[in-house]
Amino acid sequence: MEKSTGPHSSPFFSFIIPVYNVAEYLPQCVYSIVNQNFVDFEIILVDNASTDNCFKLCNEFANKDNRVVVHHLSTNIGVSGARNLGIKCALGTYILFIDSDDFIMPNTLMRLREIITDQIYPDVVFLDTIKVYSNGLKIPMGENFCSSKINGMSSLSVLNHLSFLKKYPGSAWAKAIKSDILDDRLTFLENLVSVEDVEWTFRLFGVANSYAYCPLDFYCYRQRNNSITKSYTPSRALAFFQIIEKWAQEQPENEYRLIINSFLAYQYMILLFNLSNLNRVGTKTLYMRADRLKWILSYSRSPRCKLAHISVAVFGVYWTSRLLQIYHKIFLVKGDEMVA
């Protein structure tokens, strides 16, 4: 592993960016941070054994700006492994995760810093995101956070508010996290494929005590043409099963686990949607497994999950999964996608 020279003082923000074969997008990602009107940050690039021009690009960024730290890995340790390495090396007061094909909006870090200080350094700050399509279309992802129900409120009050949103806010990159709370309880699991953020956020909610919301468009999620179809895989469906079966409690032991069940109802809906996109060969056992977990929908709080609960009761698991596919196609253009 090779490490470049980087900052030695403690910056306010640390950006952790796993990098793998994204030479086409990496410059926009890095420059969206470097060109901010706020300078107190570091960028940690974890080059996950890229085989394209990323090795050279990472070194060029570090040579031009000493706030950029580069770790070149000889073997690919996955997104979770790269993030865990970045956390160990991060010096910042707050940590943000960015996928290397995404970027952040101009001149947003200053405002984020102001909100953090105004809210007396909360453990977690929720960020608004925009989905960016290859044709230039930009659509807010519609998290619908409410400042008055987050800023200064108790942890359970905040989680209760989140449980009624139409989407589960499970993405690591849609949050700024106080580095002090990122101990061994909050490492990313390296055996989960493509849904590692979902499970990690459950544990984050169990650790964090204070929250805030930054009400401005911040994170730009690039919807690449092949990223949707690649997500519909048996391994991803199995990862959803793993998360639900690990966390669900038929008799929740406390208010926190009751809220977690409501989040899991959303994940169950996403699981059904994913099953509808798989090749039918071999999915019978997966639908049978899903049928045994349908009780989790009884904890639904968001309107969309409640509709899925009714649909499963009336039409069953299989036909509900097909209806979810139709719903997705109808509302895709409005940005109302079903995402983990």
KELO-433355 format. One record per residue (C-alpha): residue in three letters; y, x, z. Coordinates in steps of 0.05 Angstrom, whole numbers, padded with zeros to 5 digits, always signed. Example, Ala and Ser with C-alpha at 12.3 -4.5 7.8 and 13.67 -1.06 7.14 Angstrom:
BEGIN
ALA-00090+00246+00156;SER-00021+00273+00143;
//
This chain:
BEGIN
MET+00000+00000+00000;GLU+00069+00025-00019;LYS+00132+00006+00018;SER+00202+00015-00006;THR+00261+00034+00037;GLY+00292-00028+00067;PRO+00342-00052+00119;HIS+00335-00023+00190;SER+00381-00072+00227;SER+00363-00144+00243;PRO+00388-00191+00189;PHE+00400-00265+00201;PHE+00351-00289+00147;SER+00286-00259+00122;PHE+00260-00286+00056;ILE+00185-00277+00047;ILE+00164-00280-00026;PRO+00091-00271-00048;VAL+00090-00244-00119;TYR+00034-00249-00169;ASN+00043-00245-00245;VAL+00109-00282-00247;ALA+00152-00231-00284;GLU+00183-00287-00326;TYR+00211-00322-00264;LEU+00219-00269-00211;PRO+00289-00245-00230;GLN+00318-00315-00222;CYS+00283-00322-00155;VAL+00310-00256-00127;TYR+00380-00261-00157;SER+00389-00332-00130;ILE+00388-00299-00061;VAL+00423-00234-00077;ASN+00482-00270-00110;GLN+00497-00315-00050;ASN+00564-00314-00016;PHE+00527-00292+00047;VAL+00500-00222+00055;ASP+00463-00219+00121;PHE+00391-00224+00097;GLU+00330-00185+00075;ILE+00282-00201+00019;ILE+00208-00183+00030;LEU+00170-00180-00036;VAL+00095-00177-00027;ASP+00067-00157-00094;ASN-00003-00186-00093;ALA-00035-00135-00141;SER+00002-00163-00201;THR-00022-00141-00269;ASP+00042-00157-00307;ASN+00111-00126-00301;CYS+00122-00149-00229;PHE+00107-00080-00201;LYS+00164-00050-00240;LEU+00211-00108-00227;CYS+00200-00106-00152;ASN+00216-00032-00150;GLU+00279-00042-00191;PHE+00304-00096-00143;ALA+00292-00050-00083;ASN+00326+00009-00117;LYS+00388-00033-00132;ASP+00394-00067-00064;ASN+00371-00038+00003;ARG+00362-00109+00030;VAL+00300-00115-00013;VAL+00235-00090+00017;VAL+00172-00084-00026;HIS+00099-00083-00007;HIS+00052-00067-00065;LEU-00020-00088-00050;SER-00081-00058-00084;THR-00120-00123-00077;ASN-00098-00195-00080;ILE-00098-00227-00011;GLY-00073-00295-00033;VAL-00009-00331-00016;SER-00029-00341+00057;GLY-00046-00268+00067;ALA+00019-00246+00034;ARG+00060-00292+00078;ASN+00025-00268+00140;LEU+00040-00196+00121;GLY+00113-00215+00109;ILE+00118-00248+00177;LYS+00093-00185+00211;CYS+00146-00143+00176;ALA+00204-00191+00179;LEU+00265-00171+00220;GLY+00307-00234+00211;THR+00327-00286+00263;TYR+00304-00340+00215;ILE+00248-00337+00163;LEU+00246-00374+00097;PHE+00188-00375+00049;ILE+00200-00378-00026;ASP+00149-00382-00082;SER+00165-00328-00133;ASP+00174-00377-00190;ASP+00224-00419-00151;PHE+00296-00405-00130;ILE+00352-00430-00084;MET+00418-00463-00101;PRO+00482-00420-00103;ASN+00524-00411-00041;THR+00479-00448+00007;LEU+00462-00394+00058;MET+00531-00395+00089;ARG+00526-00470+00102;LEU+00455-00463+00129;ARG+00479-00409+00177;GLU+00535-00455+00201;ILE+00487-00512+00215;ILE+00440-00466+00253;THR+00496-00441+00298;ASP+00526-00511+00306;GLN+00458-00538+00328;ILE+00448-00479+00376;TYR+00392-00443+00339;PRO+00338-00496+00331;ASP+00265-00476+00320;VAL+00261-00510+00252;VAL+00313-00531+00201;PHE+00291-00580+00147;LEU+00317-00566+00076;ASP+00327-00612+00017;THR+00291-00594-00048;ILE+00300-00607-00122;LYS+00245-00608-00173;VAL+00265-00570-00236;TYR+00228-00584-00302;SER+00222-00539-00362;ASN+00267-00584-00403;GLY+00324-00574-00353;LEU+00315-00640-00317;LYS+00329-00636-00242;ILE+00306-00690-00195;PRO+00315-00691-00119;MET+00248-00694-00085;GLY+00275-00748-00039;GLU+00255-00726+00031;ASN+00304-00777+00060;PHE+00316-00739+00125;CYS+00367-00770+00172;SER+00412-00721+00210;SER+00424-00769+00268;LYS+00348-00775+00279;ILE+00336-00700+00276;ASN+00396-00660+00302;GLY+00393-00653+00377;MET+00335-00702+00385;SER+00270-00690+00424;SER+00210-00662+00387;LEU+00171-00727+00390;SER+00231-00767+00367;VAL+00238-00722+00306;LEU+00164-00726+00289;ASN+00166-00801+00297;HIS+00224-00804+00247;LEU+00185-00759+00198;SER+00123-00803+00203;PHE+00161-00861+00171;LEU+00185-00821+00111;LYS+00152-00835+00045;LYS+00129-00763+00040;TYR+00099-00715+00091;PRO+00146-00655+00096;GLY+00090-00604+00095;SER+00117-00549+00050;ALA+00132-00483+00084;TRP+00188-00468+00035;ALA+00226-00531+00054;LYS+00242-00504+00123;ALA+00279-00448+00158;ILE+00239-00425+00219;LYS+00263-00387+00279;SER+00223-00322+00278;ASP+00212-00323+00353;ILE+00162-00380+00348;LEU+00120-00349+00292;ASP+00066-00318+00336;ASP-00009-00317+00326;ARG-00012-00393+00330;LEU+00026-00398+00265;THR-00009-00352+00217;PHE-00029-00384+00151;LEU-00103-00398+00142;GLU-00130-00356+00086;ASN-00191-00400+00072;LEU-00151-00461+00049;VAL-00135-00466-00025;SER-00068-00495-00048;VAL-00059-00539+00014;GLU-00049-00484+00067;ASP+00022-00509+00081;VAL-00003-00578+00102;GLU-00047-00552+00158;TRP+00003-00499+00179;THR+00058-00551+00187;PHE+00014-00591+00235;ARG+00011-00529+00280;LEU+00085-00516+00270;PHE+00101-00586+00296;GLY+00058-00572+00357;VAL+00097-00509+00374;ALA+00170-00525+00355;ASN+00214-00556+00408;SER+00280-00566+00370;TYR+00299-00586+00300;ALA+00359-00593+00253;TYR+00372-00616+00183;CYS+00413-00582+00129;PRO+00440-00638+00085;LEU+00451-00602+00019;ASP+00408-00587-00042;PHE+00377-00520-00024;TYR+00309-00505-00053;CYS+00292-00511-00127;TYR+00218-00523-00140;ARG+00199-00505-00211;GLN+00150-00554-00241;ARG+00112-00510-00291;ASN+00075-00544-00347;ASN+00007-00523-00323;SER+00017-00529-00248;ILE-00001-00603-00242;THR-00067-00600-00279;LYS-00089-00537-00243;SER-00082-00573-00176;TYR-00135-00625-00193;THR-00197-00586-00173;PRO-00258-00599-00130;SER-00238-00541-00084;ARG-00170-00574-00071;ALA-00204-00640-00055;LEU-00251-00604-00007;ALA-00191-00571+00026;PHE-00161-00640+00039;PHE-00227-00663+00070;GLN-00227-00601+00113;ILE-00157-00615+00139;ILE-00168-00689+00153;GLU-00236-00678+00187;LYS-00207-00622+00230;TRP-00145-00659+00254;ALA-00160-00733+00254;GLN-00175-00768+00320;GLU-00202-00839+00320;GLN-00176-00846+00391;PRO-00112-00804+00393;GLU-00105-00769+00460;ASN-00029-00769+00461;GLU+00034-00789+00422;TYR+00033-00723+00383;ARG-00037-00735+00358;LEU-00020-00807+00341;ILE+00037-00782+00297;ILE-00010-00729+00266;ASN-00057-00786+00247;SER+00001-00820+00210;PHE+00013-00755+00172;LEU-00061-00751+00157;ALA-00059-00821+00128;TYR-00011-00793+00076;GLN-00058-00734+00063;TYR-00116-00783+00054;MET-00076-00820+00001;ILE-00064-00754-00035;LEU-00138-00740-00030;LEU-00155-00805-00064;PHE-00104-00791-00119;ASN-00135-00722-00130;LEU-00205-00752-00134;SER-00181-00799-00189;ASN-00163-00738-00232;LEU-00229-00702-00226;ASN-00286-00705-00275;ARG-00330-00763-00253;VAL-00392-00720-00254;GLY-00408-00702-00182;THR-00352-00743-00150;LYS-00397-00798-00123;THR-00412-00758-00060;LEU-00338-00743-00052;TYR-00320-00817-00055;MET-00375-00831-00004;ARG-00345-00778+00041;ALA-00276-00808+00031;ASP-00302-00877+00048;ARG-00324-00851+00117;LEU-00252-00829+00130;LYS-00215-00891+00106;TRP-00202-00911+00179;ILE-00146-00859+00181;LEU-00104-00906+00137;SER-00099-00954+00197;TYR-00049-00904+00225;SER-00004-00910+00164;ARG+00070-00915+00177;SER+00104-00902+00110;PRO+00108-00962+00063;ARG+00068-00927+00008;CYS+00011-00910+00056;LYS+00010-00980+00083;LEU+00001-01006+00012;ALA-00056-00957+00002;HIS-00087-00983+00066;ILE-00085-01054+00040;SER-00112-01033-00027;VAL-00172-00997+00004;ALA-00187-01058+00046;VAL-00185-01104-00016;PHE-00210-01060-00073;GLY-00246-01003-00039;VAL-00237-00927-00042;TYR-00254-00916-00115;TRP-00209-00969-00146;THR-00152-00951-00100;SER-00156-00879-00126;ARG-00150-00906-00197;LEU-00090-00950-00178;LEU-00057-00889-00146;GLN-00064-00853-00212;ILE-00029-00909-00249;TYR+00026-00911-00197;HIS+00037-00837-00205;LYS+00044-00841-00280;ILE+00094-00899-00275;PHE+00139-00865-00224;LEU+00131-00792-00245;VAL+00196-00793-00285;LYS+00234-00817-00223;GLY+00209-00758-00182;ASP+00169-00804-00137;GLU+00107-00762-00142;MET+00050-00760-00093;VAL+00050-00688-00069;ALA+00020-00651-00011;
//
